């Protein structure tokens, strides 16, 4: 398999548009399973290192450095939570009004400047003992996890959102959206059993194929934008990864048919 598309590159940084389904690093149990960094090391050498990770099923920006000093500088930004990340997700369900009510609890205080169409999720995460490899929320005494969610479009049964994670925990966005009543479409771990979006569900009088395929068949979560300070110039750079074609097709039909219902 070829290396995924390069969406940013200079003398010290390189960013890839990772496809859904591809591991970032070698699998813990199956070392022979193909992964992005394995492909990169084979073709570009082991001097290239990833500074963060994405779930295998999440697509989008994967940032790497080409030298040790850059790795240390950029990794420090991820550790100090100064990197700004934007994800987009297509969720099942409609956001409840209670999500947008500002709590009087000082422990639930959201970031300043939260807009009317945004809500804040502040729930710790811990390993789910009953489901190895998964996470669950707890009120306290877990790993602190915060996410700002902005509602972009509502389609009567589906919602398109922008997520800005404040922290970077494993499965954070997937768990926080499920906790909010908006599980991500096609999420095998946290999706509450809803796994399909077909044109026949949206278009009245649909007369298509009997073996109709879903409009989007992968986890509907995409890492769209990354803002980071450059290790050499010390200026902020913005890296963008366009929405995958499946996303664009699904959103086109949702806007055409579901929004009119």
N, C-alpha and C positions, 0 to 999 in steps of 0.2 A: 504494500500500500504506500502511496506517495505521502510526503509530509503535508499536513494541512496547509491551507492558504496562509501566506504571510501578510498581515495587515498593518504591520509597522516594523521598520528596521533601521538601525543606524550602527555606529561602530561599537556600541556597548549594550544595546537592547534589541530584542526581537520578540514580536508578539504573533501568535498563531490564532486562527479562527478554528478552534477545535470542534469537530463534529460530534453530535450526540452518539453515544455508544462506544466512544473511544476512551480507554483509560489514559490518565496522565502519566502514571508511573507503573512499574511492574506490579502485577497482582500478587497479593500476599501468598496465595495458595497455588496459583497457576503461573509460574514464572515465564512460561512460553507464550502467554497471551499477549497479543500485540498491544503496544502502548505508545503514546505520542513521544515521550522522551527517549524511548528506545530507538524510534525512527530518526529522531533528531541527532542522537549521539552517533548512530551509524553513518549519517550523511554529513554532519557538521562537527563532530568531535565531542569529547566529554567536557570541554570548556564551557559549553552552553548548559545553563542550569535554570530550572523553573523556580520562581520565587513564591508561588502560591499554587493551589490546586483547584480543580473543578470536579464535581461528581462525574462519573463516567457518562451518565445519561444527560448531563447538562452540556449545552453547546456554548460556544462563544470564546471570549478572550482568555488566552493563556499567555502570561508575560514571562519571558526568560531574559537572563543576562548572559553576556559573553565573557565576562571576566570577574575575578573574585572581588575586587573592590566595588564593582557595580552591584554584585550580589549582596554584599554586606549592606550597602547603602539603601537599596530598594527593599530588602528584607526588613530592615529596621523600620521602614514606613508602614509595612503591613503589621508589624508587631505593635507599633504605636498607634495604629488605627487612623492614620492620616491619609491613607489611600482612599479615594472616593470611588465606589463601585455602584453601577446601575445594572439591574437585571430586569428582564421583562418575562411575565408569566401569563398564560391563559388558564384561568381557574374555573372550576365548576361551582356554581352557586352565585348568589347575590349578596353583597355585603350588608350585614345588619346595621340598622341605624345606631345601635349601641356602640359600634366600633368607633364612631366619630365623636362620641361624648367624652369630654375631657374629665379625667378622674380627679377627685379631691385628695387622693392618696399621694403624699409627697414621693413615695417610692415609685409611683407610676408617672412621674412628671415627664412629658415628652420633650423633644428638642424644641428650642425656640423657633417660631415662625412656621409652625405646622399649618398647612392650608386646610380649607374646609373639606377638600376631597382626599385628605390624607389621614391615616391613622397610624398609631405607634404600638408596636408589639414589644413588650418587655417581659419575657419569660425565660427563666434559666432552662438549660438543656442538660439532660443526663442520658447515659446509655439505658436503653430499654432492656431490662433483664429478661423479659419474656420473649423478646424478639431480637436476637443477636444481630448486630450490624445496623440497628435502627436507634433512633433517639426519641425521647419524649420530653414534654415540658414539665417543669415543677415551678412552684411559686418562689422558692428560695433554696439555697444550699446546693445549687448546681453550677454549671458554667454560665456566667452572665452572658445574655444574648439579647440584642436589640435590633429591631428592623423598622424602618419607616416604609409604609406601603401607600402608594398613590393610585387611586382608581382612575384609569384612563377611559375605559368604555364599559358600558353595561349592556348585555344582550338578552336579558330575560332567561336566566339559566346558566349563563357564562359571563365571566368578568375578565377584562384585560387589565393587568396592573403593572406598575413600575415599582420595583423594590430597591431600597437603598439600605443595605446591611451596615449597621454601625460596627458590629463584631463579625467575625468570620468563622463560625462554628460549623462542624460537620452537619449537613442536612438542615442548616438553620432556616433557610427560606421555605423549604418544603414543610418543615414542622410548624413554623410560625403561621404559614398560610392555612394549614390544616386546622391549627388551634383557633384561627379566626373564622372558621367556617367556609374557607375558600380553598379546598385542596386543589393542587395543580392537576390539570388534565393529564391522564395517562401516567400518573405516579403509582408504580406498583407497590410502594411501601406505605404511602400516606394518602392514597387517592380515594379511599372509601368505596372502591369497587367501580367507580365511573371511569371507563377506559376508552370511550369512543365519542367522536364527533363526526357525523356523516352529513352530507348534503341533504339526504332524504329526511333528516330530522328537522331541517330548516326550511326547505322549499316545498310549498304546498303543490300537490299534483306531480311530485317527482316521478319522472319516467326514465330512470337511468338503468345501469347494469344491475343484474340480480346479485352479482358478486361484488357489490360496491365496496370500495375501500375507504377507510377513515380519511378525513381531510388532513389530519395530523396524527401520526402514528407513534411519535416518540414523546418523551417527557417534555411538556410544554414550558420549558424554562431555558432562558438564554442570557448569557452574560454579555451585555450590549456595550457598556462603556467603562473605561478605567481612566482615572485621573491620578497621575503620580508625578513626583518631582524627579527631574532627570538627574542621574548621578554625576554628569559632567557639567552641564550648563546651570544646574540648580533651578531651572525654570519648570513650571508645571506643563506637562504634556497630556493631551487627551487622546486616547485610543478608542476607536469605535469598531464594532463588529455588526454588520447589518443583520436584520432579522432573517433567519433561514426562510427559504421559499415556502415550506410547509406552513410556517406561521403566517406569511403574507397571504397565502391562498385561503387559509382558514378565516383570517380576519376579514378578507374581502367578502366572503360569503356570509359571515356573521353580520357585517355591516349592511349587506344588501338585503338579507332576508330576516334575520332575527331582530334587528333593530326596529323593523317596521311592525313587529307584532305587538 
